[in-house]
């Protein structure tokens, strides 16, 4: 399997090279050169697999320059009941016939990002050790990516993590998860601004070949294809859990509802659908920062200015530029890298591009995407409804997914709503909705009282580069 840039530049690369690079040299995102497909026979065989076997069967297709035995060992060490607090790793909970929650938030940081990040930590350490190399990971987070990355990378040989987050815009629990880590290879930078300011700095650093090379800069955000590949697994697993694990189970179509900010999670579902998984609809659920919903409804993709990004009660989705969206647009325009480069030049210059009325936008329905927006009132009402009717407490992001998913629910088609975080991470909103605190898993009871280690900086590219350089030279 070789990987190419969404903007058409450079030569195809092996997976292990893209793993350490992050962005392609031309500023694009790496995607597989060819589309993977599973046969009906392979799909039937996968139904009977446990999570680790399924992960190897799928992920190895994208990472075929790694020795199979070594990749298998990494996967076996990653997906355990000890790490994810459940032998099924991603347990399916049925609320009523045809309506399900797929539990993705049982890992160390209580968010779905752990499912890919824990594997990514092992992959980074393995490849770096083989090459006798080191890596300085630069990332941006709106809440969950940062803690998942840091918990996956803490203490690993040859790796430092520099994580940018919007100052005072994460929940207290999310903030404490990141800033209470004291491992010497973890550096937290709270940026005065919004998530998109952080993400823009990461992209600018990644786009500086001299600095990137001199300080061995890599990325762990969802622009890294390894994260997408790892997330494909739980779409297959969720599908089998909803339709039956027996080899001869009925291969009916299902819908997935996914809270969406940076488009990485639901893009993994799109990849699974392209591989042949019988997914009818991929339901994009946005919050008040509804850039993606606007595109899927109108064809217009308009990035918001930092001043326009609304601070919401589902903060991990407070994003105005969805990085992984470029991968989807690459497919929409017929995998024409020059066309993608032109659209992103337009986005940079004008803040938007519009595909309405084009042959490209007419292809959206066949890709399975529909979308909707959930507001603060919607998510509180949904939290109350799910608690009242099913006795299940969900967080604000999952509530956005459930709300929009139910708007599109069809009789006879199973609906799987992705539970992307646990309610313990957003206790203020839970108290507002239900008048009570959410329960916390053991070990997280007083996390906000722990000492915190971080620096506050302006959204100043040169200052942040200097901060990174100084610590890399130490």
C-alpha positions as a Markdown table, in Angstrom:
| # | Residue | x | y | z |
|---|---|---|---|---|
| 1 | Unk | 0.0 | 0.0 | 0.0 |
| 2 | Unk | 1.4 | 3.4 | -1.0 |
| 3 | Unk | 0.1 | 6.8 | 0.0 |
| 4 | Unk | -0.3 | 10.0 | -2.0 |
| 5 | Unk | -1.0 | 13.6 | -1.2 |
| 6 | Unk | -4.5 | 15.0 | -1.6 |
| 7 | Unk | -2.9 | 18.0 | -3.4 |
| 8 | Unk | -1.1 | 15.8 | -5.9 |
| 9 | Unk | 2.5 | 16.6 | -5.1 |
| 10 | Unk | 5.5 | 14.3 | -4.4 |
| 11 | Unk | 6.0 | 10.7 | -4.9 |
| 12 | Unk | 3.9 | 7.9 | -3.3 |
| 13 | Unk | 5.2 | 6.9 | 0.1 |
| 14 | Unk | 5.1 | 3.9 | 2.4 |
| 15 | Unk | 2.9 | 3.9 | 5.4 |
| 16 | Unk | 5.8 | 4.1 | 7.9 |
| 17 | Unk | 7.1 | 7.3 | 6.2 |
| 18 | Unk | 3.7 | 8.9 | 6.4 |
| 19 | Unk | 3.4 | 7.9 | 10.0 |
| 20 | Unk | 6.3 | 10.1 | 11.0 |
| 21 | Unk | 5.7 | 12.9 | 8.6 |
| 22 | Unk | 2.0 | 13.9 | 9.3 |
| 23 | Unk | 1.3 | 16.4 | 6.5 |
| 24 | Unk | 2.6 | 15.7 | 3.0 |
| 25 | Unk | 5.4 | 18.0 | 1.8 |
| 26 | Unk | 2.9 | 20.0 | -0.4 |
| 27 | Unk | 0.6 | 20.7 | 2.6 |
| 28 | Unk | -1.9 | 18.0 | 1.6 |
| 29 | Unk | -3.0 | 15.0 | 3.6 |
| 30 | Unk | -1.9 | 11.4 | 2.9 |
| 31 | Unk | -4.4 | 9.0 | 1.5 |
| 32 | Unk | -4.1 | 5.4 | 0.2 |
| 33 | Unk | -3.2 | 5.3 | -3.5 |
| 34 | Unk | -5.9 | 2.7 | -4.1 |
| 35 | Unk | -9.2 | 1.9 | -2.3 |
| 36 | Unk | -9.2 | -1.2 | -0.1 |
| 37 | Unk | -12.2 | -3.5 | -0.5 |
| 38 | Unk | -13.4 | -6.5 | 1.6 |
| 39 | Unk | -15.2 | -9.4 | -0.2 |
| 40 | Unk | -18.4 | -10.9 | 1.0 |
| 41 | Unk | -16.4 | -13.9 | 2.2 |
| 42 | Unk | -14.0 | -11.8 | 4.2 |
| 43 | Unk | -16.9 | -9.8 | 5.7 |
| 44 | Unk | -18.5 | -13.0 | 6.8 |
| 45 | Unk | -15.3 | -14.3 | 8.4 |
| 46 | Unk | -14.8 | -11.0 | 10.2 |
| 47 | Unk | -18.1 | -11.3 | 12.0 |
| 48 | Unk | -16.8 | -14.0 | 14.2 |
| 49 | Unk | -13.6 | -12.2 | 15.2 |
| 50 | Unk | -12.8 | -10.6 | 18.5 |
| 51 | Unk | -11.7 | -7.0 | 18.5 |
| 52 | Unk | -8.0 | -7.7 | 18.3 |
| 53 | Unk | -8.4 | -10.2 | 15.4 |
| 54 | Unk | -10.6 | -7.8 | 13.6 |
| 55 | Unk | -8.2 | -4.9 | 14.2 |
| 56 | Unk | -5.3 | -6.9 | 12.7 |
| 57 | Unk | -7.4 | -8.0 | 9.7 |
| 58 | Unk | -8.3 | -4.4 | 8.8 |
| 59 | Unk | -5.4 | -2.3 | 10.0 |
| 60 | Unk | -2.8 | -4.6 | 8.4 |
| 61 | Unk | -4.2 | -3.7 | 5.0 |
| 62 | Unk | -3.1 | -0.1 | 5.5 |
| 63 | Unk | 0.2 | -0.9 | 7.2 |
| 64 | Unk | 1.6 | -3.6 | 5.0 |
| 65 | Unk | 5.3 | -2.5 | 5.2 |
| 66 | Unk | 5.3 | -3.5 | 8.9 |
| 67 | Unk | 6.1 | -7.1 | 9.7 |
| 68 | Unk | 2.8 | -8.9 | 10.4 |
| 69 | Unk | 4.0 | -10.5 | 13.6 |
| 70 | Unk | 5.2 | -7.2 | 15.0 |
| 71 | Unk | 2.0 | -5.4 | 14.1 |
| 72 | Unk | 0.0 | -8.2 | 15.6 |
| 73 | Unk | 1.9 | -7.9 | 18.9 |
| 74 | Unk | 1.3 | -4.2 | 19.0 |
| 75 | Unk | -2.4 | -4.6 | 18.5 |
| 76 | Unk | -2.6 | -7.4 | 21.1 |
| 77 | Unk | -0.9 | -5.2 | 23.7 |
| 78 | Unk | -3.2 | -2.2 | 22.9 |
| 79 | Unk | -6.7 | -3.6 | 22.9 |
| 80 | Unk | -7.1 | -5.3 | 26.2 |
| 81 | Unk | -9.8 | -5.2 | 28.9 |
| 82 | Unk | -7.2 | -3.7 | 31.3 |
| 83 | Unk | -6.7 | -0.6 | 29.0 |
| 84 | Unk | -10.3 | -0.2 | 27.9 |
| 85 | Unk | -12.2 | -1.5 | 31.0 |
| 86 | Unk | -14.3 | -3.9 | 28.9 |
| 87 | Unk | -13.5 | -7.2 | 27.2 |
| 88 | Unk | -15.5 | -6.1 | 24.1 |
| 89 | Unk | -13.4 | -2.9 | 23.9 |
| 90 | Unk | -16.3 | -1.1 | 22.2 |
| 91 | Unk | -19.4 | -2.5 | 23.8 |
| 92 | Unk | -22.8 | -2.0 | 22.1 |
| 93 | Unk | -25.7 | -0.9 | 24.3 |
| 94 | Unk | -29.2 | -1.3 | 23.0 |
| 95 | Unk | -31.6 | 1.4 | 24.2 |
| 96 | Unk | -34.5 | -0.1 | 22.3 |
| 97 | Unk | -34.9 | -2.4 | 19.3 |
| 98 | Unk | -33.0 | -0.7 | 16.4 |
| 99 | Unk | -31.5 | 2.1 | 18.5 |
| 100 | Unk | -28.0 | 1.6 | 19.9 |
| 101 | Unk | -25.1 | 3.3 | 21.6 |
| 102 | Unk | -21.6 | 2.2 | 20.5 |
| 103 | Unk | -19.4 | 2.7 | 23.6 |
| 104 | Unk | -16.1 | 4.2 | 22.4 |
| 105 | Unk | -15.1 | 6.0 | 25.6 |
| 106 | Unk | -13.8 | 3.4 | 27.9 |
| 107 | Unk | -10.1 | 4.1 | 27.5 |
| 108 | Unk | -7.7 | 5.9 | 29.8 |
| 109 | Unk | -9.0 | 9.4 | 29.0 |
| 110 | Unk | -12.7 | 8.5 | 28.7 |
| 111 | Unk | -13.0 | 9.6 | 25.0 |
| 112 | Unk | -13.1 | 7.8 | 21.7 |
| 113 | Unk | -9.7 | 9.1 | 20.7 |
| 114 | Unk | -8.0 | 6.6 | 22.9 |
| 115 | Unk | -9.0 | 3.8 | 20.5 |
| 116 | Unk | -6.6 | 5.1 | 17.8 |
| 117 | Unk | -4.2 | 6.9 | 20.0 |
| 118 | Unk | -3.2 | 4.0 | 22.2 |
| 119 | Unk | -2.2 | 2.1 | 19.0 |
| 120 | Unk | -0.5 | 5.1 | 17.5 |
| 121 | Unk | 1.7 | 5.4 | 20.6 |
| 122 | Unk | 3.0 | 1.8 | 20.1 |
| 123 | Unk | 3.5 | 2.4 | 16.4 |
| 124 | Unk | 5.5 | 5.5 | 16.9 |
| 125 | Unk | 7.8 | 3.9 | 19.5 |
| 126 | Unk | 8.2 | 0.8 | 17.4 |
| 127 | Unk | 9.2 | 2.6 | 14.2 |
| 128 | Unk | 11.5 | 5.1 | 15.9 |
| 129 | Unk | 13.3 | 2.3 | 17.7 |
| 130 | Unk | 13.8 | 0.4 | 14.5 |
| 131 | Unk | 15.3 | 3.5 | 12.9 |
| 132 | Unk | 17.3 | 4.7 | 15.9 |
| 133 | Unk | 15.4 | 8.0 | 15.6 |
| 134 | Unk | 13.5 | 10.4 | 17.8 |
| 135 | Unk | 10.3 | 12.5 | 17.2 |
| 136 | Unk | 8.9 | 15.7 | 18.6 |
| 137 | Unk | 5.1 | 15.5 | 18.2 |
| 138 | Unk | 3.2 | 18.7 | 17.8 |
| 139 | Unk | -0.5 | 18.6 | 18.2 |
| 140 | Unk | -3.6 | 20.8 | 18.7 |
| 141 | Unk | -6.6 | 19.8 | 20.7 |
| 142 | Unk | -10.1 | 21.2 | 21.4 |
| 143 | Unk | -10.4 | 18.9 | 24.4 |
| 144 | Unk | -10.0 | 15.1 | 23.9 |
| 145 | Unk | -7.2 | 14.6 | 21.4 |
| 146 | Unk | -4.6 | 16.2 | 23.7 |
| 147 | Unk | -5.2 | 14.1 | 26.7 |
| 148 | Unk | -5.5 | 10.9 | 24.6 |
| 149 | Unk | -2.2 | 11.7 | 22.8 |
| 150 | Unk | -0.4 | 12.5 | 26.0 |
| 151 | Unk | -1.6 | 9.4 | 27.8 |
| 152 | Unk | -0.6 | 7.3 | 24.8 |
| 153 | Unk | 2.9 | 8.9 | 24.6 |
| 154 | Unk | 3.8 | 9.5 | 28.2 |
| 155 | Unk | 7.1 | 7.9 | 29.1 |
| 156 | Unk | 7.7 | 6.4 | 25.6 |
| 157 | Unk | 11.3 | 6.3 | 24.4 |
| 158 | Unk | 12.4 | 8.8 | 21.7 |
| 159 | Unk | 9.2 | 10.9 | 21.9 |
| 160 | Unk | 8.3 | 14.4 | 23.1 |
| 161 | Unk | 4.8 | 15.8 | 22.9 |
| 162 | Unk | 4.0 | 19.5 | 22.5 |
| 163 | Unk | 0.3 | 20.0 | 22.8 |
| 164 | Unk | -1.5 | 23.3 | 22.0 |
| 165 | Unk | -5.0 | 23.9 | 23.4 |
| 166 | Unk | -7.3 | 27.0 | 23.5 |
| 167 | Unk | -6.7 | 28.7 | 26.9 |
| 168 | Unk | -9.7 | 28.3 | 29.2 |
| 169 | Unk | -12.0 | 26.8 | 26.5 |
| 170 | Unk | -11.9 | 23.2 | 27.6 |
| 171 | Unk | -13.9 | 21.7 | 30.4 |
| 172 | Unk | -12.3 | 21.6 | 33.9 |
| 173 | Unk | -12.0 | 17.8 | 33.6 |
| 174 | Unk | -10.4 | 17.9 | 30.2 |
| 175 | Unk | -8.0 | 20.6 | 31.3 |
| 176 | Unk | -7.0 | 18.6 | 34.4 |
| 177 | Unk | -6.5 | 15.4 | 32.4 |
| 178 | Unk | -3.8 | 17.1 | 30.3 |
| 179 | Unk | -2.2 | 19.6 | 32.6 |
| 180 | Unk | -1.8 | 17.3 | 35.6 |
| 181 | Unk | 0.6 | 15.1 | 33.7 |
| 182 | Unk | 4.2 | 15.6 | 34.9 |
| 183 | Unk | 6.1 | 13.3 | 32.6 |
| 184 | Unk | 9.3 | 15.0 | 31.4 |
| 185 | Unk | 8.4 | 14.3 | 27.7 |
| 186 | Unk | 5.0 | 16.1 | 27.9 |
| 187 | Unk | 4.7 | 19.9 | 27.3 |
| 188 | Unk | 1.3 | 21.6 | 27.5 |
| 189 | Unk | 0.9 | 25.1 | 25.8 |
| 190 | Unk | -2.4 | 26.9 | 26.5 |
| 191 | Unk | -2.9 | 29.3 | 23.6 |
| 192 | Unk | -4.8 | 32.6 | 23.9 |
| 193 | Unk | -7.4 | 32.0 | 21.2 |
| 194 | Unk | -9.6 | 29.2 | 19.9 |
| 195 | Unk | -8.8 | 25.7 | 18.6 |
| 196 | Unk | -8.4 | 26.8 | 15.0 |
| 197 | Unk | -5.6 | 29.2 | 16.1 |
| 198 | Unk | -3.9 | 26.1 | 17.6 |
| 199 | Unk | -4.5 | 24.0 | 14.5 |
| 200 | Unk | -3.2 | 26.8 | 12.2 |
| 201 | Unk | 0.0 | 26.9 | 14.1 |
| 202 | Unk | 0.5 | 23.1 | 13.8 |
| 203 | Unk | -0.1 | 23.3 | 10.1 |
| 204 | Unk | 2.3 | 26.3 | 9.7 |
| 205 | Unk | 5.0 | 24.4 | 11.6 |
| 206 | Unk | 4.4 | 21.3 | 9.5 |
| 207 | Unk | 4.6 | 23.4 | 6.4 |
| 208 | Unk | 8.1 | 24.7 | 7.3 |
| 209 | Unk | 10.4 | 22.0 | 5.9 |
| 210 | Unk | 13.5 | 23.5 | 7.5 |
| 211 | Unk | 12.1 | 23.7 | 11.0 |
| 212 | Unk | 10.3 | 20.4 | 10.7 |
| 213 | Unk | 13.5 | 18.6 | 9.6 |
| 214 | Unk | 15.8 | 20.3 | 12.1 |
| 215 | Unk | 13.6 | 19.4 | 15.1 |
| 216 | Unk | 12.1 | 16.2 | 13.8 |
| 217 | Unk | 8.5 | 17.4 | 14.0 |
| 218 | Unk | 5.6 | 14.9 | 13.6 |
| 219 | Unk | 1.9 | 15.1 | 14.2 |
| 220 | Unk | -0.6 | 13.1 | 16.1 |
| 221 | Unk | -3.8 | 14.9 | 15.1 |
| 222 | Unk | -6.4 | 13.1 | 13.0 |
| 223 | Unk | -4.5 | 14.3 | 9.8 |
| 224 | Unk | -2.3 | 11.2 | 10.5 |
| 225 | Unk | -3.7 | 8.3 | 8.5 |
| 226 | Unk | -2.9 | 5.8 | 11.2 |
| 227 | Unk | -5.6 | 7.2 | 13.3 |
| 228 | Unk | -8.2 | 6.9 | 10.6 |
| 229 | Unk | -7.2 | 3.3 | 9.9 |
| 230 | Unk | -7.5 | 2.4 | 13.6 |
| 231 | Unk | -10.9 | 4.1 | 13.8 |
| 232 | Unk | -12.3 | 2.1 | 10.9 |
| 233 | Unk | -12.2 | -1.0 | 13.1 |
| 234 | Unk | -15.0 | 0.0 | 15.5 |
| 235 | Unk | -17.4 | 0.7 | 12.6 |
| 236 | Unk | -17.0 | -2.9 | 11.5 |
| 237 | Unk | -17.2 | -4.1 | 15.1 |
| 238 | Unk | -20.3 | -2.0 | 15.8 |
| 239 | Unk | -22.0 | -3.2 | 12.6 |
| 240 | Unk | -21.5 | -6.8 | 13.6 |
| 241 | Unk | -22.7 | -6.2 | 17.1 |
| 242 | Unk | -25.9 | -4.7 | 15.8 |
| 243 | Unk | -26.6 | -7.2 | 13.1 |
| 244 | Unk | -25.2 | -10.4 | 14.6 |
| 245 | Unk | -21.8 | -12.1 | 15.1 |
| 246 | Unk | -22.8 | -15.4 | 13.4 |
| 247 | Unk | -21.1 | -16.0 | 10.0 |
| 248 | Unk | -24.5 | -16.3 | 8.3 |
| 249 | Unk | -26.1 | -13.2 | 9.9 |
| 250 | Unk | -28.2 | -11.0 | 7.8 |
| 251 | Unk | -26.0 | -8.3 | 6.1 |
| 252 | Unk | -28.6 | -5.5 | 6.4 |
| 253 | Unk | -27.7 | -1.9 | 6.1 |
| 254 | Unk | -27.3 | 0.4 | 9.2 |
| 255 | Unk | -27.0 | 4.1 | 9.9 |
| 256 | Unk | -24.3 | 5.7 | 12.0 |
| 257 | Unk | -24.8 | 9.0 | 13.8 |
| 258 | Unk | -21.5 | 10.7 | 14.6 |
| 259 | Unk | -20.7 | 13.9 | 16.6 |
| 260 | Unk | -18.4 | 15.8 | 14.2 |
| 261 | Unk | -15.9 | 18.5 | 14.6 |
| 262 | Unk | -12.7 | 17.8 | 12.7 |
| 263 | Unk | -14.3 | 15.1 | 10.5 |
| 264 | Unk | -11.8 | 12.4 | 11.4 |
| 265 | Unk | -14.2 | 10.1 | 13.2 |
| 266 | Unk | -16.9 | 10.1 | 10.6 |
| 267 | Unk | -14.4 | 10.0 | 7.8 |
| 268 | Unk | -13.3 | 6.6 | 9.2 |
| 269 | Unk | -16.9 | 5.5 | 8.8 |
| 270 | Unk | -16.8 | 6.7 | 5.2 |
| 271 | Unk | -13.6 | 4.6 | 4.6 |
| 272 | Unk | -15.4 | 1.6 | 6.1 |
| 273 | Unk | -18.4 | 2.1 | 3.8 |
| 274 | Unk | -16.0 | 2.4 | 0.8 |
| 275 | Unk | -14.4 | -0.9 | 1.9 |
| 276 | Unk | -17.8 | -2.6 | 1.6 |
| 277 | Unk | -19.4 | -2.4 | 5.0 |
| 278 | Unk | -23.2 | -2.1 | 4.5 |
| 279 | Unk | -23.6 | 1.5 | 5.9 |
| 280 | Unk | -26.6 | 3.3 | 4.4 |
| 281 | Unk | -26.2 | 6.7 | 6.0 |
| 282 | Unk | -23.4 | 8.5 | 7.8 |
| 283 | Unk | -25.2 | 11.2 | 9.8 |
| 284 | Unk | -22.9 | 14.2 | 10.5 |
| 285 | Unk | -24.0 | 15.8 | 13.8 |
| 286 | Unk | -22.6 | 19.3 | 14.4 |
| 287 | Unk | -23.1 | 21.8 | 17.2 |
| 288 | Unk | -23.5 | 25.5 | 16.8 |
| 289 | Unk | -20.2 | 25.7 | 14.9 |
| 290 | Unk | -22.0 | 24.0 | 12.0 |
| 291 | Unk | -19.5 | 24.4 | 9.1 |
| 292 | Unk | -19.9 | 20.8 | 8.0 |
| 293 | Unk | -23.7 | 20.9 | 8.2 |
| 294 | Unk | -23.7 | 24.0 | 6.0 |
| 295 | Unk | -21.6 | 22.2 | 3.4 |
| 296 | Unk | -23.7 | 19.0 | 3.3 |
| 297 | Unk | -26.9 | 21.1 | 3.0 |
| 298 | Unk | -25.7 | 23.7 | 0.5 |
| 299 | Unk | -22.4 | 22.8 | -1.0 |
| 300 | Unk | -20.8 | 25.9 | 0.5 |
| 301 | Unk | -17.7 | 25.3 | 2.7 |
| 302 | Unk | -17.0 | 28.5 | 4.7 |
| 303 | Unk | -14.4 | 28.5 | 7.5 |
| 304 | Unk | -15.3 | 30.8 | 10.3 |
| 305 | Unk | -12.9 | 33.4 | 11.7 |
| 306 | Unk | -11.7 | 32.8 | 15.3 |
| 307 | Unk | -14.0 | 35.5 | 16.5 |
| 308 | Unk | -17.0 | 33.7 | 15.0 |
| 309 | Unk | -16.3 | 30.3 | 16.7 |
| 310 | Unk | -19.0 | 29.8 | 19.4 |
| 311 | Unk | -18.0 | 28.5 | 22.8 |
| 312 | Unk | -20.5 | 25.6 | 23.4 |
| 313 | Unk | -21.3 | 22.9 | 25.9 |
| 314 | Unk | -19.8 | 20.3 | 23.5 |
| 315 | Unk | -16.4 | 22.0 | 23.3 |
| 316 | Unk | -14.5 | 19.3 | 21.4 |
| 317 | Unk | -16.6 | 20.2 | 18.4 |
| 318 | Unk | -15.9 | 23.9 | 18.6 |
| 319 | Unk | -14.0 | 23.8 | 15.3 |
| 320 | Unk | -14.4 | 25.9 | 12.2 |
| 321 | Unk | -12.0 | 24.2 | 9.9 |
| 322 | Unk | -12.4 | 20.4 | 9.6 |
| 323 | Unk | -8.9 | 19.0 | 8.7 |
| 324 | Unk | -10.0 | 15.6 | 7.5 |
| 325 | Unk | -12.6 | 17.1 | 5.2 |
| 326 | Unk | -9.9 | 17.6 | 2.6 |
| 327 | Unk | -9.6 | 13.8 | 2.3 |
| 328 | Unk | -13.3 | 13.6 | 1.5 |
| 329 | Unk | -13.2 | 16.5 | -1.0 |
| 330 | Unk | -10.3 | 14.7 | -2.7 |
| 331 | Unk | -12.7 | 11.8 | -3.5 |
| 332 | Unk | -15.5 | 14.1 | -4.4 |
| 333 | Unk | -13.5 | 15.8 | -7.1 |
| 334 | Unk | -12.3 | 12.5 | -8.6 |
| 335 | Unk | -9.0 | 12.3 | -6.7 |
| 336 | Unk | -7.7 | 15.3 | -8.6 |
| 337 | Unk | -4.9 | 16.8 | -6.5 |
| 338 | Unk | -4.7 | 19.9 | -8.6 |
| 339 | Unk | -8.4 | 20.6 | -8.0 |
| 340 | Unk | -8.0 | 20.1 | -4.3 |
| 341 | Unk | -5.0 | 22.5 | -4.2 |
| 342 | Unk | -7.0 | 25.1 | -6.0 |
| 343 | Unk | -10.0 | 24.8 | -3.6 |
| 344 | Unk | -7.7 | 25.1 | -0.6 |
| 345 | Unk | -5.9 | 28.1 | -2.1 |
| 346 | Unk | -9.4 | 29.6 | -2.5 |
| 347 | Unk | -10.3 | 28.7 | 1.1 |
| 348 | Unk | -7.1 | 30.4 | 2.3 |
| 349 | Unk | -7.6 | 33.5 | 0.2 |
| 350 | Unk | -11.4 | 33.9 | 0.5 |
| 351 | Unk | -12.3 | 31.9 | 3.6 |
| 352 | Unk | -14.6 | 29.6 | 1.6 |
| 353 | Unk | -15.3 | 27.7 | -1.6 |
| 354 | Unk | -18.7 | 26.7 | -3.1 |
| 355 | Unk | -19.4 | 23.4 | -4.9 |
| 356 | Unk | -23.2 | 24.0 | -5.2 |
| 357 | Unk | -24.5 | 23.2 | -8.6 |
| 358 | Unk | -21.3 | 21.3 | -9.6 |
| 359 | Unk | -21.0 | 17.7 | -10.6 |
| 360 | Unk | -18.9 | 17.3 | -7.5 |
| 361 | Unk | -21.6 | 18.2 | -5.1 |
| 362 | Unk | -24.1 | 16.0 | -6.9 |
| 363 | Unk | -21.9 | 13.0 | -5.8 |
| 364 | Unk | -22.6 | 13.7 | -2.1 |
| 365 | Unk | -25.8 | 11.6 | -1.8 |
| 366 | Unk | -24.1 | 8.5 | -3.2 |
| 367 | Unk | -21.3 | 8.8 | -0.5 |
| 368 | Unk | -24.0 | 8.4 | 2.2 |
| 369 | Unk | -23.6 | 11.7 | 4.1 |
| 370 | Unk | -26.5 | 13.6 | 5.6 |
| 371 | Unk | -26.2 | 16.2 | 8.4 |
| 372 | Unk | -27.8 | 18.3 | 11.0 |
| 373 | Unk | -27.1 | 20.8 | 13.8 |
| 374 | Unk | -27.7 | 20.4 | 17.5 |
| 375 | Unk | -27.9 | 23.4 | 19.9 |
| 376 | Unk | -27.3 | 23.7 | 23.7 |
| 377 | Unk | -31.0 | 23.3 | 24.3 |
| 378 | Unk | -31.2 | 20.3 | 22.0 |
| 379 | Unk | -28.4 | 18.5 | 23.8 |
| 380 | Unk | -29.8 | 19.2 | 27.2 |
| 381 | Unk | -33.2 | 17.9 | 26.1 |
| 382 | Unk | -31.6 | 14.8 | 24.6 |
| 383 | Unk | -29.6 | 14.1 | 27.8 |
| 384 | Unk | -32.8 | 14.3 | 29.7 |
| 385 | Unk | -34.7 | 12.1 | 27.2 |
| 386 | Unk | -32.1 | 9.4 | 27.2 |
| 387 | Unk | -31.9 | 9.4 | 31.0 |
| 388 | Unk | -35.7 | 9.4 | 31.4 |
| 389 | Unk | -36.5 | 6.8 | 28.8 |
| 390 | Unk | -33.6 | 4.4 | 29.1 |
| 391 | Unk | -31.8 | 5.2 | 32.4 |
| 392 | Unk | -28.6 | 5.9 | 30.5 |
| 393 | Unk | -26.5 | 9.0 | 31.0 |
| 394 | Unk | -24.7 | 10.5 | 28.0 |
| 395 | Unk | -22.4 | 13.4 | 27.5 |
| 396 | Unk | -23.0 | 16.5 | 25.5 |
| 397 | Unk | -21.2 | 15.4 | 22.3 |
| 398 | Unk | -22.9 | 12.0 | 22.3 |
| 399 | Unk | -26.2 | 13.9 | 22.8 |
| 400 | Unk | -25.6 | 16.0 | 19.7 |
| 401 | Unk | -25.1 | 12.7 | 17.8 |
| 402 | Unk | -28.3 | 11.1 | 19.2 |
| 403 | Unk | -30.4 | 14.2 | 18.6 |
| 404 | Unk | -29.4 | 14.5 | 14.9 |
| 405 | Unk | -29.4 | 10.7 | 14.5 |
| 406 | Unk | -33.0 | 10.5 | 15.7 |
| 407 | Unk | -34.0 | 13.3 | 13.2 |
| 408 | Unk | -32.9 | 10.9 | 10.4 |
| 409 | Unk | -34.0 | 7.6 | 12.0 |
| 410 | Unk | -35.8 | 5.3 | 9.6 |
| 411 | Unk | -38.1 | 2.3 | 10.5 |
| 412 | Unk | -36.3 | -1.0 | 10.0 |
| 413 | Unk | -32.8 | 0.4 | 9.7 |
| 414 | Unk | -30.6 | 0.0 | 12.9 |
| 415 | Unk | -29.2 | 3.3 | 14.1 |
| 416 | Unk | -25.9 | 3.3 | 15.9 |
| 417 | Unk | -25.0 | 6.5 | 17.8 |
| 418 | Unk | -21.4 | 6.8 | 18.7 |
| 419 | Unk | -20.7 | 7.5 | 22.4 |
| 420 | Unk | -17.6 | 9.6 | 22.0 |
| 421 | Unk | -17.0 | 10.6 | 25.6 |
| 422 | Unk | -18.3 | 9.8 | 29.1 |
| 423 | Unk | -20.5 | 12.4 | 30.9 |
| 424 | Unk | -17.9 | 12.7 | 33.7 |
| 425 | Unk | -15.9 | 14.9 | 31.5 |
| 426 | Unk | -18.7 | 17.5 | 31.2 |
| 427 | Unk | -20.2 | 17.6 | 34.7 |
| 428 | Unk | -21.5 | 21.3 | 34.5 |
| 429 | Unk | -23.7 | 20.5 | 31.5 |
| 430 | Unk | -24.9 | 17.2 | 33.2 |
| 431 | Unk | -25.9 | 19.1 | 36.3 |
| 432 | Unk | -27.7 | 21.7 | 34.2 |
| 433 | Unk | -29.6 | 18.9 | 32.4 |
| 434 | Unk | -30.3 | 16.5 | 35.2 |
| 435 | Unk | -29.7 | 18.3 | 38.4 |
| 436 | Unk | -27.1 | 15.8 | 39.5 |
| 437 | Unk | -23.4 | 15.0 | 39.0 |
| 438 | Unk | -22.3 | 12.2 | 36.7 |
| 439 | Unk | -20.6 | 9.2 | 38.2 |
| 440 | Unk | -16.8 | 9.1 | 37.7 |
| 441 | Unk | -14.8 | 5.9 | 37.1 |
| 442 | Unk | -12.4 | 4.9 | 39.8 |
| 443 | Unk | -9.3 | 6.9 | 39.8 |
| 444 | Unk | -10.8 | 10.1 | 38.4 |
| 445 | Unk | -12.7 | 11.3 | 41.5 |
| 446 | Unk | -10.5 | 14.4 | 42.3 |
| 447 | Unk | -8.6 | 15.0 | 39.1 |
| 448 | Unk | -9.3 | 18.8 | 39.1 |
| 449 | Unk | -7.4 | 19.2 | 42.5 |
| 450 | Unk | -4.1 | 17.8 | 41.2 |
| 451 | Unk | -1.3 | 20.3 | 40.5 |
| 452 | Unk | -1.2 | 21.4 | 36.9 |
| 453 | Unk | 1.8 | 22.1 | 34.7 |
| 454 | Unk | 1.4 | 24.2 | 31.6 |
| 455 | Unk | 2.4 | 27.5 | 30.0 |
| 456 | Unk | 0.2 | 30.2 | 28.5 |
| 457 | Unk | 1.2 | 31.8 | 25.2 |
| 458 | Unk | -0.2 | 34.0 | 22.6 |
| 459 | Unk | -1.1 | 32.5 | 19.2 |
| 460 | Unk | 2.3 | 33.6 | 17.9 |
| 461 | Unk | 3.9 | 31.1 | 15.5 |
| 462 | Unk | 7.5 | 32.3 | 16.0 |
| 463 | Unk | 7.2 | 32.4 | 19.8 |
| 464 | Unk | 5.9 | 28.8 | 19.9 |
| 465 | Unk | 8.6 | 27.6 | 17.5 |
| 466 | Unk | 11.2 | 29.2 | 19.8 |
| 467 | Unk | 9.6 | 27.4 | 22.8 |
| 468 | Unk | 9.8 | 24.0 | 21.0 |
| 469 | Unk | 13.3 | 24.6 | 19.7 |
| 470 | Unk | 14.6 | 25.5 | 23.2 |
| 471 | Unk | 13.2 | 22.3 | 24.8 |
| 472 | Unk | 14.4 | 20.1 | 21.9 |
| 473 | Unk | 17.9 | 21.4 | 22.4 |
| 474 | Unk | 17.8 | 20.8 | 26.2 |
